[in-house]
Amino acid sequence: MGLITSRPDELRLYGFSAKHPQYLAYGLPVLVPNSRRFLELLRGSVPYDEESFLELVEQLADRDEWQRVSDEAYAQAQRLRWDLTLEPLAELLA
């Protein structure tokens, strides 16, 4: 699984790590601090805090749960492919 760590400061709340979409592209569930904003927009992201971290890792050790979240992550990566994401720009340039 992917792991994103950060401090809960204002800059980090609305940003994202460049590793996040890379992990999703491989179908890896990504553990992300729950202080991050807009996590619901990136399927396959699993919000955590200090109290829930171990429990979430244990849940993802279950094969069925891992597969479910991995499928979400990979599907999200497919929706964010460059050829799809940049299609509106290509149309403007044409």
N, CA and C atoms as an extended XYZ file, in Angstrom:
282
Properties=species:S:1:pos:R:3:atomname:S:1:resname:S:1:resid:I:1 pbc="F F F"
N         0.840       -1.174        0.000 N   MET     1
C         0.000        0.000        0.000 CA  MET     1
C         0.877        1.226        0.000 C   MET     1
N         0.295        2.329       -0.436 N   GLY     2
C         1.008        3.597       -0.390 CA  GLY     2
C         0.784        4.266        0.950 C   GLY     2
N         1.732        5.072        1.360 N   LEU     3
C         1.616        5.794        2.622 CA  LEU     3
C         2.024        7.243        2.406 C   LEU     3
N         1.122        8.145        2.746 N   ILE     4
C         1.402        9.576        2.698 CA  ILE     4
C         1.440       10.065        4.136 C   ILE     4
N         2.468       10.801        4.486 N   THR     5
C         2.566       11.388        5.813 CA  THR     5
C         2.708       12.894        5.654 C   THR     5
N         2.214       13.635        6.609 N   SER     6
C         2.411       15.081        6.599 CA  SER     6
C         1.917       15.674        7.904 C   SER     6
N         2.266       16.910        8.093 N   ARG     7
C         1.769       17.656        9.252 CA  ARG     7
C         0.426       18.262        8.877 C   ARG     7
N        -0.439       18.477        9.846 N   PRO     8
C        -1.751       19.078        9.544 CA  PRO     8
C        -1.698       20.606        9.497 C   PRO     8
N        -0.747       21.176        8.729 N   ASP     9
C        -0.712       22.628        8.611 CA  ASP     9
C        -1.510       23.060        7.374 C   ASP     9
N        -1.774       24.345        7.286 N   GLU    10
C        -2.661       24.873        6.241 CA  GLU    10
C        -2.202       24.497        4.834 C   GLU    10
N        -0.923       24.589        4.551 N   LEU    11
C        -0.408       24.259        3.224 CA  LEU    11
C        -0.693       22.803        2.868 C   LEU    11
N        -0.502       21.912        3.805 N   ARG    12
C        -0.673       20.482        3.546 CA  ARG    12
C        -2.135       20.052        3.468 C   ARG    12
N        -3.034       20.802        4.080 N   LEU    13
C        -4.444       20.409        4.103 CA  LEU    13
C        -5.055       20.348        2.709 C   LEU    13
N        -4.629       21.227        1.818 N   TYR    14
C        -5.237       21.313        0.494 CA  TYR    14
C        -4.325       20.792       -0.611 C   TYR    14
N        -3.121       20.441       -0.280 N   GLY    15
C        -2.192       19.924       -1.270 CA  GLY    15
C        -2.285       18.413       -1.368 C   GLY    15
N        -1.452       17.839       -2.178 N   PHE    16
C        -1.356       16.393       -2.228 CA  PHE    16
C         0.065       16.017       -2.602 C   PHE    16
N         0.437       14.831       -2.275 N   SER    17
C         1.756       14.327       -2.593 CA  SER    17
C         1.761       13.793       -4.015 C   SER    17
N         2.826       14.047       -4.753 N   ALA    18
C         2.951       13.521       -6.111 CA  ALA    18
C         2.965       11.992       -6.111 C   ALA    18
N         3.312       11.397       -4.971 N   LYS    19
C         3.313        9.930       -4.879 CA  LYS    19
C         1.898        9.367       -4.920 C   LYS    19
N         0.920       10.170       -4.480 N   HIS    20
C        -0.453        9.687       -4.353 CA  HIS    20
C        -0.992        9.132       -5.675 C   HIS    20
N        -0.977        9.893       -6.781 N   PRO    21
C        -1.472        9.319       -8.037 CA  PRO    21
C        -0.604        8.180       -8.561 C   PRO    21
N         0.680        8.183       -8.225 N   GLN    22
C         1.531        7.065       -8.645 CA  GLN    22
C         1.096        5.781       -7.960 C   GLN    22
N         0.838        5.843       -6.672 N   TYR    23
C         0.363        4.664       -5.955 CA  TYR    23
C        -0.956        4.175       -6.544 C   TYR    23
N        -1.880        5.109       -6.788 N   LEU    24
C        -3.181        4.729       -7.350 CA  LEU    24
C        -3.011        4.047       -8.699 C   LEU    24
N        -2.086        4.534       -9.512 N   ALA    25
C        -1.874        3.972      -10.849 CA  ALA    25
C        -1.512        2.491      -10.806 C   ALA    25
N        -0.900        2.070       -9.725 N   TYR    26
C        -0.539        0.664       -9.564 CA  TYR    26
C        -1.613       -0.127       -8.829 C   TYR    26
N        -2.739        0.533       -8.531 N   GLY    27
C        -3.813       -0.142       -7.821 CA  GLY    27
C        -3.542       -0.310       -6.343 C   GLY    27
N        -2.662        0.531       -5.813 N   LEU    28
C        -2.336        0.435       -4.390 CA  LEU    28
C        -3.265        1.322       -3.568 C   LEU    28
N        -3.908        0.780       -2.561 N   PRO    29
C        -4.618        1.634       -1.622 CA  PRO    29
C        -3.610        2.598       -0.993 C   PRO    29
N        -4.038        3.837       -0.746 N   VAL    30
C        -3.124        4.848       -0.221 CA  VAL    30
C        -3.623        5.328        1.140 C   VAL    30
N        -2.837        5.089        2.169 N   LEU    31
C        -3.135        5.614        3.496 CA  LEU    31
C        -2.731        7.084        3.514 C   LEU    31
N        -3.700        7.948        3.833 N   VAL    32
C        -3.504        9.394        3.761 CA  VAL    32
C        -4.002       10.012        5.064 C   VAL    32
N        -3.267       10.979        5.620 N   PRO    33
C        -3.752       11.622        6.846 CA  PRO    33
C        -5.173       12.162        6.648 C   PRO    33
N        -6.035       11.899        7.618 N   ASN    34
C        -7.427       12.312        7.463 CA  ASN    34
C        -7.615       13.820        7.559 C   ASN    34
N        -6.557       14.558        7.843 N   SER    35
C        -6.642       16.018        7.860 CA  SER    35
C        -6.628       16.599        6.452 C   SER    35
N        -6.236       15.808        5.465 N   ARG    36
C        -6.215       16.285        4.083 CA  ARG    36
C        -7.628       16.556        3.598 C   ARG    36
N        -7.797       17.610        2.844 N   ARG    37
C        -9.101       17.976        2.304 CA  ARG    37
C        -9.330       17.269        0.973 C   ARG    37
N       -10.566       17.037        0.653 N   PHE    38
C       -11.019       16.520       -0.637 CA  PHE    38
C       -10.569       15.087       -0.928 C   PHE    38
N       -10.319       14.295        0.115 N   LEU    39
C        -9.921       12.905       -0.094 CA  LEU    39
C       -11.010       12.091       -0.774 C   LEU    39
N       -12.255       12.490       -0.608 N   GLU    40
C       -13.357       11.767       -1.234 CA  GLU    40
C       -13.273       11.818       -2.762 C   GLU    40
N       -12.468       12.728       -3.299 N   LEU    41
C       -12.319       12.828       -4.747 CA  LEU    41
C       -11.325       11.819       -5.308 C   LEU    41
N       -10.518       11.231       -4.459 N   LEU    42
C        -9.547       10.236       -4.909 CA  LEU    42
C        -9.899        8.878       -4.317 C   LEU    42
N       -10.641        8.092       -5.064 N   ARG    43
C       -11.038        6.759       -4.629 CA  ARG    43
C        -9.778        5.921       -4.434 C   ARG    43
N        -9.816        5.029       -3.476 N   GLY    44
C        -8.645        4.216       -3.172 CA  GLY    44
C        -7.802        4.831       -2.072 C   GLY    44
N        -8.193        6.033       -1.624 N   SER    45
C        -7.518        6.692       -0.507 CA  SER    45
C        -8.167        6.237        0.794 C   SER    45
N        -7.353        5.922        1.766 N   VAL    46
C        -7.843        5.452        3.062 CA  VAL    46
C        -7.362        6.449        4.119 C   VAL    46
N        -8.271        7.312        4.602 N   PRO    47
C        -7.865        8.300        5.602 CA  PRO    47
C        -7.512        7.641        6.935 C   PRO    47
N        -6.468        8.143        7.567 N   TYR    48
C        -6.057        7.609        8.863 CA  TYR    48
C        -5.673        8.743        9.811 C   TYR    48
N        -5.631        8.423       11.082 N   ASP    49
C        -5.028        9.278       12.088 CA  ASP    49
C        -4.222        8.356       13.007 C   ASP    49
N        -3.603        8.926       14.004 N   GLU    50
C        -2.746        8.116       14.880 CA  GLU    50
C        -3.506        6.986       15.552 C   GLU    50
N        -4.774        7.220       15.877 N   GLU    51
C        -5.558        6.208       16.580 CA  GLU    51
C        -6.050        5.098       15.653 C   GLU    51
N        -6.297        5.407       14.404 N   SER    52
C        -6.895        4.419       13.496 CA  SER    52
C        -5.885        3.701       12.606 C   SER    52
N        -4.636        4.139       12.587 N   PHE    53
C        -3.654        3.615       11.633 CA  PHE    53
C        -3.524        2.098       11.688 C   PHE    53
N        -3.242        1.553       12.839 N   LEU    54
C        -3.019        0.112       12.969 CA  LEU    54
C        -4.260       -0.682       12.574 C   LEU    54
N        -5.422       -0.234       13.009 N   GLU    55
C        -6.668       -0.928       12.665 CA  GLU    55
C        -6.889       -0.957       11.156 C   GLU    55
N        -6.596        0.156       10.484 N   LEU    56
C        -6.771        0.207        9.019 CA  LEU    56
C        -5.795       -0.722        8.306 C   LEU    56
N        -4.572       -0.770        8.780 N   VAL    57
C        -3.589       -1.692        8.191 CA  VAL    57
C        -4.065       -3.128        8.362 C   VAL    57
N        -4.583       -3.453        9.532 N   GLU    58
C        -5.104       -4.802        9.782 CA  GLU    58
C        -6.293       -5.102        8.876 C   GLU    58
N        -7.185       -4.127        8.674 N   GLN    59
C        -8.325       -4.328        7.775 CA  GLN    59
C        -7.855       -4.599        6.353 C   GLN    59
N        -6.845       -3.853        5.911 N   LEU    60
C        -6.341       -4.031        4.550 CA  LEU    60
C        -5.540       -5.317        4.387 C   LEU    60
N        -5.214       -5.979        5.492 N   ALA    61
C        -4.548       -7.278        5.406 CA  ALA    61
C        -5.528       -8.360        4.969 C   ALA    61
N        -6.819       -8.072        5.097 N   ASP    62
C        -7.848       -8.990        4.623 CA  ASP    62
C        -7.882       -8.945        3.097 C   ASP    62
N        -7.764      -10.098        2.457 N   ARG    63
C        -7.664      -10.172        0.999 CA  ARG    63
C        -8.844       -9.500        0.291 C   ARG    63
N       -10.055       -9.729        0.755 N   ASP    64
C       -11.235       -9.156        0.104 CA  ASP    64
C       -11.273       -7.637        0.247 C   ASP    64
N       -10.933       -7.150        1.429 N   GLU    65
C       -10.923       -5.697        1.646 CA  GLU    65
C        -9.824       -5.045        0.823 C   GLU    65
N        -8.654       -5.685        0.787 N   TRP    66
C        -7.557       -5.172       -0.035 CA  TRP    66
C        -7.997       -5.088       -1.499 C   TRP    66
N        -8.609       -6.142       -1.993 N   GLN    67
C        -9.032       -6.165       -3.394 CA  GLN    67
C       -10.053       -5.077       -3.687 C   GLN    67
N       -10.989       -4.875       -2.769 N   ARG    68
C       -12.016       -3.848       -2.956 CA  ARG    68
C       -11.378       -2.454       -3.074 C   ARG    68
N       -10.489       -2.131       -2.151 N   VAL    69
C        -9.869       -0.805       -2.162 CA  VAL    69
C        -8.872       -0.687       -3.310 C   VAL    69
N        -8.181       -1.771       -3.626 N   SER    70
C        -7.266       -1.767       -4.761 CA  SER    70
C        -8.012       -1.530       -6.068 C   SER    70
N        -9.161       -2.156       -6.234 N   ASP    71
C        -9.966       -1.935       -7.435 CA  ASP    71
C       -10.415       -0.481       -7.538 C   ASP    71
N       -10.783        0.120       -6.403 N   GLU    72
C       -11.153        1.541       -6.393 CA  GLU    72
C        -9.964        2.406       -6.823 C   GLU    72
N        -8.795        2.087       -6.298 N   ALA    73
C        -7.591        2.857       -6.612 CA  ALA    73
C        -7.266        2.768       -8.105 C   ALA    73
N        -7.292        1.561       -8.646 N   TYR    74
C        -6.953        1.383      -10.058 CA  TYR    74
C        -7.989        2.045      -10.963 C   TYR    74
N        -9.263        1.940      -10.606 N   ALA    75
C       -10.313        2.590      -11.399 CA  ALA    75
C       -10.120        4.103      -11.378 C   ALA    75
N        -9.742        4.654      -10.228 N   GLN    76
C        -9.470        6.096      -10.140 CA  GLN    76
C        -8.316        6.460      -11.049 C   GLN    76
N        -7.278        5.662      -11.047 N   ALA    77
C        -6.129        5.932      -11.915 CA  ALA    77
C        -6.535        5.923      -13.384 C   ALA    77
N        -7.413        5.025      -13.763 N   GLN    78
C        -7.862        4.979      -15.151 CA  GLN    78
C        -8.659        6.224      -15.524 C   GLN    78
N        -9.427        6.759      -14.583 N   ARG    79
C       -10.181        7.992      -14.843 CA  ARG    79
C        -9.264        9.205      -14.945 C   ARG    79
N        -8.058        9.126      -14.369 N   LEU    80
C        -7.116       10.241      -14.387 CA  LEU    80
C        -6.018       10.095      -15.439 C   LEU    80
N        -6.174        9.153      -16.358 N   ARG    81
C        -5.156        8.971      -17.403 CA  ARG    81
C        -4.939       10.280      -18.158 C   ARG    81
N        -3.695       10.521      -18.559 N   TRP    82
C        -3.371       11.764      -19.257 CA  TRP    82
C        -4.189       11.965      -20.514 C   TRP    82
N        -4.380       10.910      -21.294 N   ASP    83
C        -5.119       11.084      -22.549 CA  ASP    83
C        -6.554       11.523      -22.300 C   ASP    83
N        -7.142       11.127      -21.167 N   LEU    84
C        -8.499       11.560      -20.823 CA  LEU    84
C        -8.493       12.938      -20.165 C   LEU    84
N        -7.542       13.146      -19.279 N   THR    85
C        -7.477       14.400      -18.536 CA  THR    85
C        -7.177       15.585      -19.459 C   THR    85
N        -6.326       15.365      -20.438 N   LEU    86
C        -5.937       16.453      -21.331 CA  LEU    86
C        -6.787       16.566      -22.590 C   LEU    86
N        -7.789       15.704      -22.718 N   GLU    87
C        -8.647       15.728      -23.908 CA  GLU    87
C        -9.299       17.097      -24.150 C   GLU    87
N        -9.852       17.763      -23.126 N   PRO    88
C       -10.414       19.097      -23.372 CA  PRO    88
C        -9.389       20.088      -23.920 C   PRO    88
N        -8.150       20.013      -23.459 N   LEU    89
C        -7.099       20.897      -23.967 CA  LEU    89
C        -6.809       20.598      -25.425 C   LEU    89
N        -6.744       19.319      -25.775 N   ALA    90
C        -6.493       18.930      -27.167 CA  ALA    90
C        -7.594       19.463      -28.094 C   ALA    90
N        -8.828       19.427      -27.604 N   GLU    91
C        -9.939       19.941      -28.399 CA  GLU    91
C        -9.813       21.449      -28.609 C   GLU    91
N        -9.384       22.168      -27.584 N   LEU    92
C        -9.184       23.614      -27.715 CA  LEU    92
C        -8.079       23.955      -28.695 C   LEU    92
N        -7.036       23.130      -28.706 N   LEU    93
C        -5.891       23.379      -29.582 CA  LEU    93
C        -6.158       22.985      -31.034 C   LEU    93
N        -7.163       22.135      -31.243 N   ALA    94
C        -7.445       21.623      -32.596 CA  ALA    94
C        -8.138       22.641      -33.475 C   ALA    94
